[in-house]
């Protein structure tokens, strides 16, 4: 199946697509103006994020932005698998917690340097992805989402049951920070997010990414065309889990502790909400969604008991009137105004 056929399947979610006309068609040329606008937009975003902590000398704001970058890393990792394939993962916290507890055990129990916990967290999370993904990604309907949700809940309970090793509800404390300076950690988190996002966007725009979108469009046709659909889904889940595990390890070192809350369903739902607000399936859109929602949460602190209601109402309005998201669709409309999407 060539690229044009994959384009046809990827753009036809929920219906049977006929790849025969696409097999006879030529692949259209790349939209240079759109790519240049994307690069320009990315450059402006990076410049703002680099300069912002220097312009606003506020340690509290710096901490909020650092947490927002970690949430953005979790959001792009969730969107790469679930956003592209359409197989929603309701247990993404499983990978986040795996990376976090790996960092906690390595640093406080085995006294291993914290920098090793990031690749180790990626490996452990990838193993979780394989163990859970192999039997569940073959399931149809909502069963994969329910299986991942159950795995996350089980791990949360295990952290409480084996409290003498995991610290129970208090978790593992005394995890050493990666940097002495909060500003240094911020720039490190920003660099990791940029590298990961560039890599995932390149994968999403390659033939490999088109296969994932084609699976979302019509999985049965992909199987009939000879594609190993299960392998592609497991591989994308492995990548998604590894990146989330790295973010979990970074979070543990930043907070200097890790608790069973990193396995909770609430954390997964928060990440998914960020993806939907940013624009599902865009990979980079969830970054804007994560930063927007984290900053909005902090800005609403002055509203006291009205904070949760205002936050929830805002989310409902966004998801109701903008079901395709806010950040990515807004950028696409901006490019269309400039003629980049013609």
N, C-alpha and C positions, 0 to 999 in steps of 0.2 A: 504494500500500500504506500503510495507516494505522498508527498507533503500536501498536495492539493486535495487528495481524498481525505486526509486527516483534517484539513481545514473545514471540509464539508461536514464531517461528523462532529467536530468540535463546536461548530456553530449551530448545531441542531439538537439541543437538549430535549429529551422527553419524546422524541419521535424517530421513526425509522428513516435514516438518510440513505439515499442511493448513491454509492460512490462511483458508479460507472461514468457519469458525465465528468466527474472530477478527474478521473484517471486519464481522460483525453484532453484535459485542459492544461494550460501552462501555468506555472506558478507566477503570480503577479510580482512586479518589482517592488523592492522595499520602499517605504514611504520615508524619504530622507528628511523632509520637513518635520514630520512627526517625531522621528528619532532625535533630531536636533533639539526640538522643543523639550523632549523628555530629558535629554542631557542637561539642557539649560535649567529646567525645573529642579533636577537633582542637584545641580551645582548651587543654586540659590538656597535650597534646603540645607545642604551641608554647610554653606557659609554662615547661615543664620545660626545653626546649632553649634558651630565652632565659636562664633563671636558672642553669642547670648550670655554664657556664664561670665565673660570678661566685662561685658557692658553692665550687667545687673549683678553687682557684687553682693549676693545674698546666699548664704550657705543653705538655708532652708529650700530655696528654689532650686539650688543645685542638686540637693537630695531628691527632690520631686522629679526633676528631669532625668536623673540617673535611673530611678525606678521606672520611669516612663520608657526609657530606652530598653530596659530588660523586658518589660511587657511587650514592647514592639518586636523584640526578638522572638518571644513566644508566639506573637500573633502571626508574623510572617512564616514561622515554621508550621503553624496549624494550617494556614491558607495554602501553603505549597501542596500539601497532600489533599486536604478536604476541599479546598476551594477549587482545585483543578480537576479532581476526579469526581467530586460530588458525593463522596462517602464521608459523611460527617463523623468526626471523632469526638465523642463526648467524654473521653477519658484522657485528654491531653495532659492533665495534671499528673498522670502516671509517669510520664517522661520527665516532667519538671521536678517532681519529687525524687525520682531516681537519681537525677543529677545532683540535687541538693543534698540528699542523704549520703551520696557517695563522697561529696566534698566534706561533709561533716565527719564521717567516719575516718576518712583518710587523714584529715588534719588534726583531729582531737584524740583519736584512738591509736592510729598508727604513726602519727607525727610525721607525715609526708608533706613536703612543700606544697603550698596551696596551688601553685601553677600546674602541678600534675593532675589536680582534681578536675580541671576543665576537660582535657581529653579523656580522662577516666570516666567522667560523667557522661560524655558522649557515647563511649563504648557501652556502658551499663544500660543507658537509655535505648541504644540500638538493639541490645540483646532483648530487652523488654519488648521492643517493637516486633522483633522476629518471633519471639515466643507467643505473644498474644496475636500478632497479625497473621501468622501462617494458618491457624485453624479458623479465624474469624473473618478474614477478608474474602473467603470463598462464599460466605453467607449472603443471602439476598435480603433486600428490604432494610429495615432498621436494626437488624440483629447485630451488625458490626458496631454500631453506635452504642447499643445496650451492653455488648460484651466489653467494650472499652470502658464504659461507665462503671460496670461491675468490677473490673480489674482495679480501677482507681480507688473505688470505695474499699475493696478488700485490702489494698496496701495501706490505706489510712487506718483501718482497724488493726492491722498487724503491727503498725507502729505503736499503737496503744497497748496491745496485748503483750508485746515483748518490751515493756517499759524499762526493764532493768538494763537493756542494751541500747534502746533508742531514746530514753529520757521521757517517754510517755508524752503527755500533753505539753510539757515544757520543751521537749525536743532536745537537740544537741546544742549546747552553748559553748562559747569560747572559740568559735571558728575565727582564724586569723584573717584580717583583711588582706587583699592582694596588694593594695597600695596604702602608704601612709597618708597621702593627700586625697581628699574626696574629688578634687578637680582632676587628678590623674586617672582615677577610676572612671569618671565621667567620659573623658576622652577615649579611654580604653573601650568602654561599652559602646561608644559611638563608632569607633573604628571596627569593632566586631560586627555591629549591626550593618554597617555599610558593606563590608566584605561579604557577609552572608547574603544580604539583599541582592548585590550584584551577581553573585554566583547563582542564586535561585531564579532571578529574572532571566539570566542567560539560559538556564536549563528550561525555564518555562517557554522561552521563545524558540528553542531548538525543536527538532523533530520529536525528541523525547517528551518535551512538554506538550506538543500537539497530540501525542498518543494519550497522555493523561486527560486532555480536554475531550478527545474523541471517546474515551471511556465514559466520561460524564455525559456526552451526547447520546451515545448508543453503544452500550457495552456488548450487547449480543452481536451486533454487526462487526465490532472489533474482533471478537472471538471467531466469527465466521471467516474473517479475513486472515486468520492465522496468527494473530497477535497473542502473545502470552500475557493476558490481562492480569492474572493473579500476580505474576512476577513484577509487572510494572507497579501495581498497587502496593505490594510489599516493599519494593525498593523505595517508593516515594514515602511510605510510612517510616521506613528506617531513617531516611534523610531528615524527615520532619522530627522524629523522636530524638535523633542525635543532636540537632540544633537546640531543641527544647531542653535537653539534658545539659548542654553547655550553659544555657541561660539559667537553669536551676542552680548549677554550681556557682556561677557568678553571683546570683542572688544570695546564696548562703554566705559567701565571703563578704558581700556588701553589708548584709544584716548582722553578720557575725554569729548567726545561729540559724537553725533549721528546725521546723516543727511539723507535725502531721497536717497542718493547714495547707501545705504545698501539694497535698494529694486530694484536696477537697473538690467537690463538684462545682462549688462557687467559683473557684479560681478558673476552671475550664470555661464556665459560662461567661465569666468576665472577659476572657481572651476571645471567645467566639463573638461576643458583642462588639468588641473592638474591631474584629475582622469585618463584620457586617456593616458597621458604621464607616469603616475605611473603604470598603468595596471588595466583596468576595471574589476571588479568582484573579485579582490583579497583582498579587504578591507584595507590591510596594505600598498599595493603598492602606493596608492595616497598620503601617507605621504611623500615618497621620491619624488613624482612628485611635490608636493606643495613646499617642501624645495628647490628642484632644480630650479623651475621656479622663485620663489621669489628671490633666491640668484643670478640667472642669470640676472634678471631685474636690480638688484643693481650693478652688475659687469659691465653692459653695459652702465652705466651712463656716463662714460668717452668718449663714442663714440658720444655723442651729438645727432645731428639730424639723425645719422645713427642707433641709438639705436633701434628704432621701427622696422626698416627694417631687421636688423640682428636678432632681437628677433622673428619676424614673420617667417622669412626664416628658422630659426632653428626649430620652431614648425612644419612648413610644412614638412621639411625633416624627422623629427621624426615620425609624423603621417603617412607620405607616405610610408617610408621604414620600419617602426615598427608599423603597425596598431594595434597590440595587446598591445602596450605600451613599455616602456623602462625598468623601474625598476623591476617590478615583473617578466616579462619574462627573464630578465638577471639573476635574482636569480634562477629561475627554471632551466635555462641552466647550471648554476654553480653546482646546486645539481645533475643534470643529469650526469655531468662530474665525479662527485664523486660516482655515482651509487646509489644515494638516491631515484631516481624516477623509478627504475627498477621494 
